[in-house]
Amino acid sequence: MNIERVYIALGSNIGDRASTLAQAIVLLSRRIGRPVAQSMVIETEPVGFASEYSFLNQVVAIDTELSPWEVLEATQEIECELGRRQKSVGEVYHDRTCDIDIILFGDRIVEEEQLTIPHKRFRERRFVLEPLAEIAPNVTDPVTGKKIEELLWDVS
């Protein structure tokens, strides 16, 4: 089976945020594959909704033999195990103990109702691009052809 590198964004804005991110990485490594890099944790204000709680955000790179759909299923299970109760629907966002998003999966482009790779809004989100650029500045977005560090410049 082929091994592909998946970049996963983690976020938490309620509960023990730092512990939740650490637990998420442990569970991702057990279920998806070997982590090969992880960014520093950054603290950011919520984007797209109002909350009194700020987020801790991080990106992890994992080498996996799983398909994107298997990774999606695993990430959704981990979110629930770590206390996530409500998913965002449309433009309605909620505070969350754990949010896990697949940002990039090798050079794949997937556009389905339940799964979009690359993540459809990652290019607009500094809280994703900044940690992603820390660990993968020269990785290319397969849709735009731009390197991650270039995308970060675009949102500055």
Phi, psi and omega in degrees: 000148179282144174258129178236154178264126177246136176254124186238130177264137178241142176214149177207133177229006172221155182081200178278086190302313182295318178296321179298316179298317180297317178297321179299318180295320177298313181293321176299319181293327179286327189254336186248317180159187186280121174293133180248345177196149172216141181282170169292160176273133176242153177252131183221160174282154177301145178240127177095352176201161180266137176203151176279354185253133176273162181263149160258133181231148181203154174237138177235141175256131183229134172271126186225153172259356182283160174280163176304323182290324176291322177294317177302313180300316180296318181294322179293321177296317180296318177305313180296316179299329181268012170103005179288127182248329183238132172267151175290140179235122183061237179254018178262113183251157181227153170303152183210141174289324183208128175235126181234122180235136172281120182265304178226149178222093186056225177251023182287149169236120180234128177228091178230167182301318184267349185209125175233122178228130355299157178307132190295337181245009185295331182292341181263352191252104179301325182293346172261314185295322182297308177292327177295317179295332177297319185257345184214054185298330185259004175289141183260134172290118184293345180274310184267340184078004180269148174285155182303318180297328177290320177298323179296318177300324182295333181262358181286000000 
